[in-house]
Amino acid sequence: MELAYALAEDQWGNGIVAEASQVLMSFCFKEFDLKRIQAHYKKENIQSGRVMQKIGMNYEGTLKAAKFHRERF
């Protein structure tokens, strides 16, 4: 399963994504036979990486050239 989120910029830094993600992940692990939930973020989006750390996710590696977005990998 994969976790993704998007939030209006004026709401950043309020803990909304971390709180909602923790509730959602708890529900998914309880209700489904999951081994993992994964998420990705762009290396320049340090805040998203920090959210993932806060909710207990572990960094496993970097996917180089895995996604092409806005004219670059």
All heavy atoms as a GROMACS GRO file, in nm:
protein
  596
    1MET      N    1   0.086  -0.116   0.000
    1MET     CA    2   0.000   0.000   0.000
    1MET      C    3   0.090   0.123   0.000
    1MET      O    4   0.201   0.118   0.052
    1MET     CB    5  -0.092  -0.002   0.122
    1MET     CG    6  -0.212   0.090   0.108
    1MET     SD    7  -0.337   0.063   0.236
    1MET     CE    8  -0.425  -0.074   0.166
    2GLU      N    9   0.041   0.230  -0.056
    2GLU     CA   10   0.121   0.352  -0.064
    2GLU      C   11   0.045   0.468   0.000
    2GLU      O   12  -0.075   0.484  -0.017
    2GLU     CB   13   0.152   0.385  -0.210
    2GLU     CG   14   0.246   0.502  -0.224
    2GLU     CD   15   0.301   0.518  -0.364
    2GLU    OE1   16   0.254   0.451  -0.457
    2GLU    OE2   17   0.395   0.598  -0.380
    3LEU      N   18   0.119   0.551   0.072
    3LEU     CA   19   0.065   0.671   0.135
    3LEU      C   20   0.106   0.792   0.053
    3LEU      O   21   0.222   0.806   0.016
    3LEU     CB   22   0.120   0.685   0.277
    3LEU     CG   23   0.086   0.814   0.351
    3LEU    CD1   24  -0.064   0.820   0.382
    3LEU    CD2   25   0.167   0.825   0.479
    4ALA      N   26   0.009   0.877   0.022
    4ALA     CA   27   0.038   1.003  -0.048
    4ALA      C   28  -0.050   1.111   0.014
    4ALA      O   29  -0.157   1.083   0.066
    4ALA     CB   30   0.008   0.989  -0.196
    5TYR      N   31  -0.001   1.232   0.009
    5TYR     CA   32  -0.079   1.343   0.064
    5TYR      C   33  -0.046   1.471  -0.009
    5TYR      O   34   0.060   1.486  -0.068
    5TYR     CB   35  -0.054   1.360   0.215
    5TYR     CG   36   0.091   1.354   0.257
    5TYR    CD1   37   0.175   1.464   0.244
    5TYR    CD2   38   0.143   1.236   0.309
    5TYR    CE1   39   0.308   1.458   0.282
    5TYR    CE2   40   0.276   1.229   0.348
    5TYR     CZ   41   0.358   1.340   0.334
    5TYR     OH   42   0.489   1.333   0.371
    6ALA      N   43  -0.140   1.562  -0.005
    6ALA     CA   44  -0.122   1.698  -0.059
    6ALA      C   45  -0.203   1.790   0.031
    6ALA      O   46  -0.313   1.755   0.075
    6ALA     CB   47  -0.172   1.706  -0.202
    7LEU      N   48  -0.149   1.905   0.060
    7LEU     CA   49  -0.213   1.998   0.152
    7LEU      C   50  -0.191   2.140   0.105
    7LEU      O   51  -0.082   2.174   0.057
    7LEU     CB   52  -0.153   1.979   0.292
    7LEU     CG   53  -0.220   2.053   0.407
    7LEU    CD1   54  -0.360   1.999   0.431
    7LEU    CD2   55  -0.136   2.037   0.534
    8ALA      N   56  -0.292   2.223   0.119
    8ALA     CA   57  -0.280   2.364   0.082
    8ALA      C   58  -0.163   2.426   0.157
    8ALA      O   59  -0.143   2.402   0.276
    8ALA     CB   60  -0.409   2.438   0.114
    9GLU      N   61  -0.086   2.505   0.086
    9GLU     CA   62   0.037   2.561   0.142
    9GLU      C   63   0.013   2.642   0.269
    9GLU      O   64   0.096   2.641   0.360
    9GLU     CB   65   0.105   2.648   0.036
    9GLU     CG   66   0.250   2.671   0.061
    9GLU     CD   67   0.321   2.734  -0.057
    9GLU    OE1   68   0.286   2.704  -0.172
    9GLU    OE2   69   0.413   2.814  -0.032
   10ASP      N   70  -0.102   2.709   0.278
   10ASP     CA   71  -0.128   2.790   0.398
   10ASP      C   72  -0.155   2.704   0.522
   10ASP      O   73  -0.162   2.756   0.633
   10ASP     CB   74  -0.242   2.889   0.375
   10ASP     CG   75  -0.376   2.823   0.350
   10ASP    OD1   76  -0.380   2.706   0.305
   10ASP    OD2   77  -0.479   2.888   0.374
   11GLN      N   78  -0.165   2.572   0.505
   11GLN     CA   79  -0.187   2.480   0.616
   11GLN      C   80  -0.062   2.403   0.656
   11GLN      O   81  -0.064   2.324   0.750
   11GLN     CB   82  -0.300   2.382   0.583
   11GLN     CG   83  -0.434   2.448   0.561
   11GLN     CD   84  -0.482   2.521   0.684
   11GLN    OE1   85  -0.477   2.468   0.795
   11GLN    NE2   86  -0.528   2.643   0.668
   12TRP      N   87   0.048   2.422   0.583
   12TRP     CA   88   0.172   2.353   0.614
   12TRP      C   89   0.220   2.390   0.755
   12TRP      O   90   0.202   2.501   0.802
   12TRP     CB   91   0.280   2.391   0.515
   12TRP     CG   92   0.259   2.340   0.375
   12TRP    CD1   93   0.153   2.269   0.327
   12TRP    CD2   94   0.346   2.362   0.264
   12TRP    NE1   95   0.169   2.244   0.194
   12TRP    CE2   96   0.287   2.300   0.152
   12TRP    CE3   97   0.467   2.427   0.248
   12TRP    CZ2   98   0.346   2.302   0.026
   12TRP    CZ3   99   0.526   2.428   0.123
   12TRP    CH2  100   0.466   2.365   0.014
   13GLY      N  101   0.281   2.294   0.821
   13GLY     CA  102   0.341   2.319   0.951
   13GLY      C  103   0.246   2.310   1.068
   13GLY      O  104   0.284   2.336   1.182
   14ASN      N  105   0.121   2.271   1.043
   14ASN     CA  106   0.022   2.262   1.151
   14ASN      C  107   0.005   2.120   1.206
   14ASN      O  108  -0.078   2.097   1.293
   14ASN     CB  109  -0.114   2.314   1.103
   14ASN     CG  110  -0.112   2.463   1.076
   14ASN    OD1  111  -0.045   2.538   1.146
   14ASN    ND2  112  -0.182   2.506   0.973
   15GLY      N  113   0.080   2.024   1.152
   15GLY     CA  114   0.071   1.886   1.200
   15GLY      C  115  -0.046   1.807   1.143
   15GLY      O  116  -0.069   1.694   1.185
   16ILE      N  117  -0.118   1.865   1.049
   16ILE     CA  118  -0.237   1.800   0.994
   16ILE      C  119  -0.201   1.671   0.922
   16ILE      O  120  -0.263   1.566   0.942
   16ILE     CB  121  -0.312   1.895   0.899
   16ILE    CG1  122  -0.364   2.016   0.977
   16ILE    CG2  123  -0.426   1.824   0.826
   16ILE    CD1  124  -0.414   2.130   0.890
   17VAL      N  125  -0.100   1.676   0.835
   17VAL     CA  126  -0.063   1.559   0.756
   17VAL      C  127  -0.011   1.448   0.846
   17VAL      O  128  -0.050   1.332   0.831
   17VAL     CB  129   0.040   1.595   0.648
   17VAL    CG1  130   0.093   1.470   0.580
   17VAL    CG2  131  -0.022   1.688   0.545
   18ALA      N  132   0.073   1.480   0.942
   18ALA     CA  133   0.126   1.378   1.032
   18ALA      C  134   0.014   1.311   1.111
   18ALA      O  135   0.008   1.188   1.121
   18ALA     CB  136   0.230   1.438   1.126
   19GLU      N  137  -0.075   1.391   1.166
   19GLU     CA  138  -0.186   1.335   1.247
   19GLU      C  139  -0.278   1.248   1.162
   19GLU      O  140  -0.311   1.135   1.200
   19GLU     CB  141  -0.265   1.448   1.311
   19GLU     CG  142  -0.373   1.398   1.405
   19GLU     CD  143  -0.446   1.510   1.477
   19GLU    OE1  144  -0.398   1.624   1.476
   19GLU    OE2  145  -0.553   1.481   1.533
   20ALA      N  146  -0.317   1.298   1.047
   20ALA     CA  147  -0.407   1.221   0.960
   20ALA      C  148  -0.339   1.094   0.909
   20ALA      O  149  -0.401   0.987   0.903
   20ALA     CB  150  -0.453   1.307   0.843
   21SER      N  151  -0.212   1.104   0.876
   21SER     CA  152  -0.139   0.988   0.825
   21SER      C  153  -0.125   0.879   0.930
   21SER      O  154  -0.138   0.760   0.900
   21SER     CB  155   0.000   1.030   0.776
   21SER     OG  156  -0.012   1.116   0.665
   22GLN      N  157  -0.100   0.917   1.054
   22GLN     CA  158  -0.090   0.818   1.162
   22GLN      C  159  -0.222   0.744   1.181
   22GLN      O  160  -0.223   0.622   1.195
   22GLN     CB  161  -0.049   0.885   1.292
   22GLN     CG  162   0.096   0.921   1.296
   22GLN     CD  163   0.137   0.992   1.424
   22GLN    OE1  164   0.065   1.075   1.476
   22GLN    NE2  165   0.254   0.957   1.474
   23VAL      N  166  -0.331   0.816   1.178
   23VAL     CA  167  -0.463   0.753   1.193
   23VAL      C  168  -0.491   0.659   1.076
   23VAL      O  169  -0.534   0.545   1.094
   23VAL     CB  170  -0.574   0.860   1.205
   23VAL    CG1  171  -0.712   0.797   1.198
   23VAL    CG2  172  -0.558   0.940   1.333
   24LEU      N  173  -0.463   0.706   0.956
   24LEU     CA  174  -0.486   0.625   0.836
   24LEU      C  175  -0.400   0.499   0.836
   24LEU      O  176  -0.448   0.389   0.807
   24LEU     CB  177  -0.459   0.708   0.712
   24LEU     CG  178  -0.482   0.640   0.578
   24LEU    CD1  179  -0.628   0.597   0.565
   24LEU    CD2  180  -0.442   0.731   0.465
   25MET      N  181  -0.272   0.514   0.871
   25MET     CA  182  -0.184   0.397   0.873
   25MET      C  183  -0.228   0.296   0.979
   25MET      O  184  -0.228   0.175   0.954
   25MET     CB  185  -0.040   0.440   0.894
   25MET     CG  186   0.019   0.505   0.770
   25MET     SD  187   0.188   0.568   0.787
   25MET     CE  188   0.273   0.437   0.868
   26SER      N  189  -0.266   0.343   1.095
   26SER     CA  190  -0.315   0.253   1.200
   26SER      C  191  -0.437   0.176   1.152
   26SER      O  192  -0.447   0.054   1.171
   26SER     CB  193  -0.350   0.331   1.326
   26SER     OG  194  -0.236   0.385   1.385
   27PHE      N  195  -0.530   0.245   1.088
   27PHE     CA  196  -0.649   0.181   1.035
   27PHE      C  197  -0.612   0.075   0.931
   27PHE      O  198  -0.662  -0.037   0.936
   27PHE     CB  199  -0.742   0.285   0.972
   27PHE     CG  200  -0.858   0.225   0.898
   27PHE    CD1  201  -0.970   0.182   0.967
   27PHE    CD2  202  -0.855   0.211   0.761
   27PHE    CE1  203  -1.077   0.124   0.900
   27PHE    CE2  204  -0.961   0.155   0.692
   27PHE     CZ  205  -1.072   0.111   0.762
   28CYS      N  206  -0.526   0.110   0.838
   28CYS     CA  207  -0.489   0.017   0.731
   28CYS      C  208  -0.420  -0.108   0.784
   28CYS      O  209  -0.450  -0.219   0.741
   28CYS     CB  210  -0.401   0.087   0.627
   28CYS     SG  211  -0.493   0.207   0.527
   29PHE      N  212  -0.328  -0.091   0.880
   29PHE     CA  213  -0.261  -0.208   0.937
   29PHE      C  214  -0.358  -0.294   1.017
   29PHE      O  215  -0.346  -0.417   1.019
   29PHE     CB  216  -0.143  -0.167   1.024
   29PHE     CG  217  -0.017  -0.138   0.946
   29PHE    CD1  218   0.038  -0.011   0.946
   29PHE    CD2  219   0.045  -0.237   0.872
   29PHE    CE1  220   0.154   0.016   0.875
   29PHE    CE2  221   0.161  -0.211   0.800
   29PHE     CZ  222   0.215  -0.084   0.801
   30LYS      N  223  -0.457  -0.233   1.078
   30LYS     CA  224  -0.556  -0.308   1.156
   30LYS      C  225  -0.654  -0.383   1.066
   30LYS      O  226  -0.688  -0.498   1.093
   30LYS     CB  227  -0.632  -0.211   1.247
   30LYS     CG  228  -0.737  -0.275   1.333
   30LYS     CD  229  -0.807  -0.171   1.418
   30LYS     CE  230  -0.928  -0.230   1.486
   30LYS     NZ  231  -1.008  -0.128   1.554
   31GLU      N  232  -0.698  -0.319   0.960
   31GLU     CA  233  -0.806  -0.374   0.877
   31GLU      C  234  -0.759  -0.460   0.760
   31GLU      O  235  -0.837  -0.538   0.706
   31GLU     CB  236  -0.893  -0.260   0.822
   31GLU     CG  237  -0.966  -0.183   0.930
   31GLU     CD  238  -1.066  -0.267   1.006
   31GLU    OE1  239  -1.136  -0.351   0.944
   31GLU    OE2  240  -1.076  -0.248   1.130
   32PHE      N  241  -0.634  -0.447   0.720
   32PHE     CA  242  -0.584  -0.521   0.604
   32PHE      C  243  -0.460  -0.600   0.645
   32PHE      O  244  -0.390  -0.564   0.738
   32PHE     CB  245  -0.547  -0.424   0.490
   32PHE     CG  246  -0.662  -0.338   0.446
   32PHE    CD1  247  -0.671  -0.206   0.489
   32PHE    CD2  248  -0.760  -0.387   0.363
   32PHE    CE1  249  -0.776  -0.125   0.449
   32PHE    CE2  250  -0.866  -0.307   0.322
   32PHE     CZ  251  -0.874  -0.177   0.366
   33ASP      N  252  -0.434  -0.705   0.573
   33ASP     CA  253  -0.317  -0.789   0.600
   33ASP      C  254  -0.196  -0.728   0.528
   33ASP      O  255  -0.153  -0.776   0.424
   33ASP     CB  256  -0.343  -0.932   0.552
   33ASP     CG  257  -0.230  -1.026   0.587
   33ASP    OD1  258  -0.161  -1.002   0.688
   33ASP    OD2  259  -0.210  -1.123   0.512
   34LEU      N  260  -0.142  -0.621   0.585
   34LEU     CA  261  -0.032  -0.549   0.522
   34LEU      C  262   0.102  -0.585   0.584
   34LEU      O  263   0.111  -0.608   0.703
   34LEU     CB  264  -0.052  -0.397   0.537
   34LEU     CG  265  -0.175  -0.335   0.476
   34LEU    CD1  266  -0.176  -0.186   0.503
   34LEU    CD2  267  -0.182  -0.362   0.327
   35LYS      N  268   0.202  -0.581   0.501
   35LYS     CA  269   0.340  -0.596   0.548
   35LYS      C  270   0.408  -0.460   0.555
   35LYS      O  271   0.500  -0.440   0.633
   35LYS     CB  272   0.420  -0.687   0.453
   35LYS     CG  273   0.362  -0.824   0.439
   35LYS     CD  274   0.377  -0.903   0.568
   35LYS     CE  275   0.323  -1.043   0.548
   35LYS     NZ  276   0.248  -1.091   0.660
   36ARG      N  277   0.364  -0.365   0.471
   36ARG     CA  278   0.428  -0.234   0.467
   36ARG      C  279   0.336  -0.132   0.401
   36ARG      O  280   0.248  -0.168   0.325
   36ARG     CB  281   0.560  -0.240   0.392
   36ARG     CG  282   0.544  -0.273   0.245
   36ARG     CD  283   0.676  -0.289   0.169
   36ARG     NE  284   0.731  -0.159   0.137
   36ARG     CZ  285   0.858  -0.128   0.150
   36ARG    NH1  286   0.944  -0.215   0.195
   36ARG    NH2  287   0.902  -0.010   0.119
   37ILE      N  288   0.361  -0.008   0.433
   37ILE     CA  289   0.304   0.106   0.362
   37ILE      C  290   0.423   0.190   0.320
   37ILE      O  291   0.512   0.218   0.401
   37ILE     CB  292   0.209   0.188   0.452
   37ILE    CG1  293   0.088   0.103   0.492
   37ILE    CG2  294   0.162   0.314   0.379
   37ILE    CD1  295  -0.006   0.170   0.591
   38GLN      N  296   0.427   0.227   0.194
   38GLN     CA  297   0.541   0.304   0.145
   38GLN      C  298   0.498   0.442   0.101
   38GLN      O  299   0.380   0.468   0.079
   38GLN     CB  300   0.609   0.231   0.029
   38GLN     CG  301   0.522   0.219  -0.094
   38GLN     CD  302   0.592   0.140  -0.204
   38GLN    OE1  303   0.683   0.061  -0.179
   38GLN    NE2  304   0.551   0.161  -0.327
   39ALA      N  305   0.594   0.531   0.091
   39ALA     CA  306   0.570   0.668   0.045
   39ALA      C  307   0.698   0.719  -0.020
   39ALA      O  308   0.807   0.669   0.008
   39ALA     CB  309   0.530   0.758   0.161
   40HIS      N  310   0.684   0.817  -0.106
   40HIS     CA  311   0.797   0.877  -0.175
   40HIS      C  312   0.789   1.029  -0.162
   40HIS      O  313   0.681   1.084  -0.145
   40HIS     CB  314   0.795   0.843  -0.324
   40HIS     CG  315   0.790   0.698  -0.352
   40HIS    ND1  316   0.672   0.630  -0.374
   40HIS    CD2  317   0.889   0.605  -0.360
   40HIS    CE1  318   0.699   0.503  -0.397
   40HIS    NE2  319   0.830   0.485  -0.388
   41TYR      N  320   0.902   1.094  -0.172
   41TYR     CA  321   0.904   1.240  -0.178
   41TYR      C  322   1.025   1.285  -0.259
   41TYR      O  323   1.123   1.212  -0.271
   41TYR     CB  324   0.905   1.303  -0.038
   41TYR     CG  325   1.032   1.283   0.042
   41TYR    CD1  326   1.131   1.381   0.045
   41TYR    CD2  327   1.053   1.167   0.116
   41TYR    CE1  328   1.247   1.364   0.119
   41TYR    CE2  329   1.168   1.149   0.190
   41TYR     CZ  330   1.264   1.247   0.191
   41TYR     OH  331   1.379   1.230   0.264
   42LYS      N  332   1.015   1.403  -0.317
   42LYS     CA  333   1.127   1.459  -0.391
   42LYS      C  334   1.234   1.503  -0.292
   42LYS      O  335   1.202   1.556  -0.184
   42LYS     CB  336   1.082   1.579  -0.474
   42LYS     CG  337   0.990   1.542  -0.587
   42LYS     CD  338   0.957   1.667  -0.666
   42LYS     CE  339   0.866   1.635  -0.780
   42LYS     NZ  340   0.836   1.756  -0.857
   43LYS      N  341   1.360   1.487  -0.329
   43LYS     CA  342   1.469   1.515  -0.236
   43LYS      C  343   1.469   1.659  -0.187
   43LYS      O  344   1.510   1.686  -0.075
   43LYS     CB  345   1.604   1.481  -0.298
   43LYS     CG  346   1.642   1.563  -0.416
   43LYS     CD  347   1.776   1.521  -0.472
   43LYS     CE  348   1.810   1.601  -0.597
   43LYS     NZ  349   1.937   1.557  -0.654
   44GLU      N  350   1.417   1.752  -0.266
   44GLU     CA  351   1.414   1.892  -0.222
   44GLU      C  352   1.296   1.923  -0.130
   44GLU      O  353   1.290   2.029  -0.068
   44GLU     CB  354   1.415   1.988  -0.342
   44GLU     CG  355   1.303   1.971  -0.440
   44GLU     CD  356   1.331   1.871  -0.552
   44GLU    OE1  357   1.441   1.814  -0.560
   44GLU    OE2  358   1.239   1.848  -0.630
   45ASN      N  359   1.203   1.829  -0.115
   45ASN     CA  360   1.088   1.849  -0.028
   45ASN      C  361   1.118   1.788   0.110
   45ASN      O  362   1.061   1.687   0.150
   45ASN     CB  363   0.962   1.788  -0.090
   45ASN     CG  364   0.838   1.826  -0.015
   45ASN    OD1  365   0.843   1.880   0.095
   45ASN    ND2  366   0.724   1.798  -0.074
   46ILE      N  367   1.207   1.850   0.180
   46ILE     CA  368   1.254   1.800   0.309
   46ILE      C  369   1.140   1.787   0.410
   46ILE      O  370   1.136   1.695   0.491
   46ILE     CB  371   1.366   1.892   0.364
   46ILE    CG1  372   1.484   1.890   0.268
   46ILE    CG2  373   1.409   1.850   0.503
   46ILE    CD1  374   1.584   2.000   0.292
   47GLN      N  375   1.042   1.876   0.402
   47GLN     CA  376   0.930   1.873   0.497
   47GLN      C  377   0.850   1.742   0.485
   47GLN      O  378   0.809   1.685   0.586
   47GLN     CB  379   0.836   1.993   0.476
   47GLN     CG  380   0.900   2.125   0.507
   47GLN     CD  381   0.976   2.185   0.388
   47GLN    OE1  382   0.996   2.122   0.285
   47GLN    NE2  383   1.017   2.310   0.402
   48SER      N  384   0.829   1.695   0.362
   48SER     CA  385   0.758   1.568   0.347
   48SER      C  386   0.838   1.453   0.404
   48SER      O  387   0.782   1.362   0.466
   48SER     CB  388   0.725   1.541   0.200
   48SER     OG  389   0.609   1.610   0.162
   49GLY      N  390   0.968   1.456   0.384
   49GLY     CA  391   1.052   1.353   0.444
   49GLY      C  392   1.044   1.356   0.595
   49GLY      O  393   1.039   1.251   0.661
   50ARG      N  394   1.038   1.474   0.651
   50ARG     CA  395   1.027   1.489   0.797
   50ARG      C  396   0.894   1.434   0.848
   50ARG      O  397   0.890   1.368   0.952
   50ARG     CB  398   1.043   1.637   0.835
   50ARG     CG  399   1.041   1.663   0.982
   50ARG     CD  400   1.164   1.605   1.053
   50ARG     NE  401   1.145   1.618   1.196
   50ARG     CZ  402   1.137   1.517   1.280
   50ARG    NH1  403   1.151   1.393   1.238
   50ARG    NH2  404   1.117   1.536   1.408
   51VAL      N  405   0.786   1.458   0.775
   51VAL     CA  406   0.656   1.402   0.813
   51VAL      C  407   0.664   1.250   0.818
   51VAL      O  408   0.617   1.187   0.913
   51VAL     CB  409   0.544   1.447   0.716
   51VAL    CG1  410   0.417   1.365   0.735
   51VAL    CG2  411   0.514   1.594   0.732
   52MET      N  412   0.727   1.192   0.718
   52MET     CA  413   0.738   1.045   0.714
   52MET      C  414   0.817   0.993   0.832
   52MET      O  415   0.783   0.889   0.890
   52MET     CB  416   0.800   1.003   0.581
   52MET     CG  417   0.709   1.030   0.464
   52MET     SD  418   0.792   0.994   0.309
   52MET     CE  419   0.690   1.090   0.198
   53GLN      N  420   0.922   1.063   0.872
   53GLN     CA  421   0.997   1.023   0.991
   53GLN      C  422   0.910   1.033   1.116
   53GLN      O  423   0.911   0.943   1.201
   53GLN     CB  424   1.120   1.112   1.010
   53GLN     CG  425   1.229   1.089   0.909
   53GLN     CD  426   1.343   1.188   0.925
   53GLN    OE1  427   1.327   1.295   0.984
   53GLN    NE2  428   1.460   1.153   0.874
   54LYS      N  429   0.835   1.142   1.128
   54LYS     CA  430   0.749   1.163   1.246
   54LYS      C  431   0.648   1.052   1.264
   54LYS      O  432   0.612   1.018   1.376
   54LYS     CB  433   0.675   1.296   1.236
   54LYS     CG  434   0.759   1.417   1.268
   54LYS     CD  435   0.672   1.542   1.261
   54LYS     CE  436   0.750   1.667   1.291
   54LYS     NZ  437   0.666   1.787   1.284
   55ILE      N  438   0.597   0.997   1.153
   55ILE     CA  439   0.493   0.894   1.163
   55ILE      C  440   0.550   0.753   1.168
   55ILE      O  441   0.478   0.655   1.163
   55ILE     CB  442   0.387   0.908   1.052
   55ILE    CG1  443   0.447   0.888   0.914
   55ILE    CG2  444   0.318   1.043   1.062
   55ILE    CD1  445   0.346   0.888   0.800
   56GLY      N  446   0.683   0.745   1.179
   56GLY     CA  447   0.746   0.615   1.201
   56GLY      C  448   0.796   0.543   1.077
   56GLY      O  449   0.834   0.426   1.085
   57MET      N  450   0.796   0.610   0.964
   57MET     CA  451   0.847   0.546   0.843
   57MET      C  452   1.000   0.550   0.845
   57MET      O  453   1.060   0.639   0.904
   57MET     CB  454   0.794   0.616   0.718
   57MET     CG  455   0.646   0.598   0.699
   57MET     SD  456   0.589   0.673   0.545
   57MET     CE  457   0.490   0.540   0.482
   58ASN      N  458   1.060   0.452   0.780
   58ASN     CA  459   1.206   0.442   0.773
   58ASN      C  460   1.253   0.468   0.630
   58ASN      O  461   1.194   0.417   0.535
   58ASN     CB  462   1.253   0.303   0.815
   58ASN     CG  463   1.217   0.272   0.956
   58ASN    OD1  464   1.240   0.352   1.046
   58ASN    ND2  465   1.158   0.155   0.979
   59TYR      N  466   1.362   0.541   0.617
   59TYR     CA  467   1.423   0.566   0.488
   59TYR      C  468   1.490   0.439   0.439
   59TYR      O  469   1.569   0.378   0.512
   59TYR     CB  470   1.525   0.680   0.500
   59TYR     CG  471   1.599   0.708   0.372
   59TYR    CD1  472   1.539   0.783   0.271
   59TYR    CD2  473   1.727   0.660   0.352
   59TYR    CE1  474   1.606   0.808   0.154
   59TYR    CE2  475   1.794   0.685   0.234
   59TYR     CZ  476   1.734   0.759   0.135
   59TYR     OH  477   1.800   0.784   0.018
   60GLU      N  478   1.457   0.396   0.317
   60GLU     CA  479   1.514   0.272   0.264
   60GLU      C  480   1.602   0.295   0.143
   60GLU      O  481   1.674   0.205   0.104
   60GLU     CB  482   1.403   0.173   0.229
   60GLU     CG  483   1.332   0.120   0.350
   60GLU     CD  484   1.234   0.009   0.317
   60GLU    OE1  485   1.209  -0.015   0.196
   60GLU    OE2  486   1.183  -0.054   0.410
   61GLY      N  487   1.598   0.411   0.082
   61GLY     CA  488   1.684   0.435  -0.032
   61GLY      C  489   1.631   0.542  -0.125
   61GLY      O  490   1.522   0.595  -0.105
   62THR      N  491   1.709   0.570  -0.225
   62THR     CA  492   1.676   0.672  -0.324
   62THR      C  493   1.651   0.606  -0.458
   62THR      O  494   1.733   0.526  -0.504
   62THR     CB  495   1.791   0.774  -0.338
   62THR    OG1  496   1.810   0.837  -0.210
   62THR    CG2  497   1.760   0.879  -0.442
   63LEU      N  498   1.539   0.639  -0.521
   63LEU     CA  499   1.507   0.590  -0.654
   63LEU      C  500   1.554   0.695  -0.755
   63LEU      O  501   1.495   0.802  -0.766
   63LEU     CB  502   1.356   0.568  -0.669
   63LEU     CG  503   1.294   0.468  -0.571
   63LEU    CD1  504   1.143   0.469  -0.583
   63LEU    CD2  505   1.348   0.329  -0.598
   64LYS      N  506   1.660   0.665  -0.825
   64LYS     CA  507   1.716   0.761  -0.920
   64LYS      C  508   1.645   0.749  -1.054
   64LYS      O  509   1.630   0.639  -1.107
   64LYS     CB  510   1.865   0.738  -0.936
   64LYS     CG  511   1.941   0.761  -0.806
   64LYS     CD  512   2.088   0.736  -0.824
   64LYS     CE  513   2.158   0.761  -0.691
   64LYS     NZ  514   2.300   0.732  -0.700
   65ALA      N  515   1.602   0.862  -1.108
   65ALA     CA  516   1.534   0.868  -1.238
   65ALA      C  517   1.410   0.780  -1.244
   65ALA      O  518   1.377   0.725  -1.347
   65ALA     CB  519   1.631   0.835  -1.352
   66ALA      N  520   1.341   0.765  -1.132
   66ALA     CA  521   1.222   0.680  -1.128
   66ALA      C  522   1.097   0.753  -1.176
   66ALA      O  523   1.005   0.690  -1.227
   66ALA     CB  524   1.200   0.629  -0.986
   67LYS      N  525   1.093   0.884  -1.160
   67LYS     CA  526   0.976   0.962  -1.202
   67LYS      C  527   1.022   1.085  -1.279
   67LYS      O  528   1.120   1.149  -1.242
   67LYS     CB  529   0.894   1.006  -1.082
   67LYS     CG  530   0.833   0.890  -1.007
   67LYS     CD  531   0.744   0.937  -0.894
   67LYS     CE  532   0.691   0.815  -0.821
   67LYS     NZ  533   0.592   0.846  -0.724
   68PHE      N  534   0.949   1.116  -1.385
   68PHE     CA  535   0.978   1.234  -1.465
   68PHE      C  536   0.866   1.334  -1.438
   68PHE      O  537   0.750   1.306  -1.463
   68PHE     CB  538   0.984   1.197  -1.614
   68PHE     CG  539   1.032   1.308  -1.701
   68PHE    CD1  540   1.166   1.342  -1.704
   68PHE    CD2  541   0.944   1.377  -1.781
   68PHE    CE1  542   1.212   1.444  -1.786
   68PHE    CE2  543   0.987   1.479  -1.863
   68PHE     CZ  544   1.122   1.512  -1.866
   69HIS      N  545   0.901   1.452  -1.383
   69HIS     CA  546   0.800   1.551  -1.345
   69HIS      C  547   0.855   1.688  -1.371
   69HIS      O  548   0.968   1.720  -1.336
   69HIS     CB  549   0.767   1.533  -1.196
   69HIS     CG  550   0.662   1.625  -1.146
   69HIS    ND1  551   0.690   1.728  -1.061
   69HIS    CD2  552   0.529   1.632  -1.169
   69HIS    CE1  553   0.579   1.794  -1.032
   69HIS    NE2  554   0.481   1.737  -1.098
   70ARG      N  555   0.775   1.772  -1.436
   70ARG     CA  556   0.815   1.909  -1.468
   70ARG      C  557   0.948   1.916  -1.542
   70ARG      O  558   1.039   1.988  -1.504
   70ARG     CB  559   0.815   1.996  -1.344
   70ARG     CG  560   0.676   2.010  -1.284
   70ARG     CD  561   0.673   2.105  -1.169
   70ARG     NE  562   0.535   2.113  -1.120
   70ARG     CZ  563   0.502   2.165  -1.005
   70ARG    NH1  564   0.593   2.218  -0.927
   70ARG    NH2  565   0.376   2.168  -0.968
   71GLU      N  566   0.955   1.834  -1.645
   71GLU     CA  567   1.070   1.832  -1.736
   71GLU      C  568   1.202   1.786  -1.675
   71GLU      O  569   1.310   1.821  -1.723
   71GLU     CB  570   1.089   1.972  -1.801
   71GLU     CG  571   0.969   2.021  -1.878
   71GLU     CD  572   0.930   1.928  -1.993
   71GLU    OE1  573   1.018   1.880  -2.065
   71GLU    OE2  574   0.808   1.901  -2.009
   72ARG      N  575   1.195   1.709  -1.566
   72ARG     CA  576   1.317   1.653  -1.511
   72ARG      C  577   1.286   1.526  -1.433
   72ARG      O  578   1.174   1.504  -1.392
   72ARG     CB  579   1.391   1.753  -1.423
   72ARG     CG  580   1.318   1.792  -1.296
   72ARG     CD  581   1.393   1.903  -1.224
   72ARG     NE  582   1.328   1.935  -1.101
   72ARG     CZ  583   1.362   1.885  -0.982
   72ARG    NH1  584   1.462   1.803  -0.969
   72ARG    NH2  585   1.297   1.921  -0.874
   73PHE      N  586   1.389   1.445  -1.413
   73PHE     CA  587   1.373   1.323  -1.333
   73PHE      C  588   1.392   1.358  -1.187
   73PHE      O  589   1.463   1.449  -1.152
   73PHE     CB  590   1.477   1.218  -1.374
   73PHE     CG  591   1.440   1.149  -1.501
   73PHE    CD1  592   1.497   1.188  -1.621
   73PHE    CD2  593   1.347   1.047  -1.500
   73PHE    CE1  594   1.463   1.126  -1.739
   73PHE    CE2  595   1.312   0.984  -1.619
   73PHE     CZ  596   1.371   1.025  -1.738
   0.00000   0.00000   0.00000
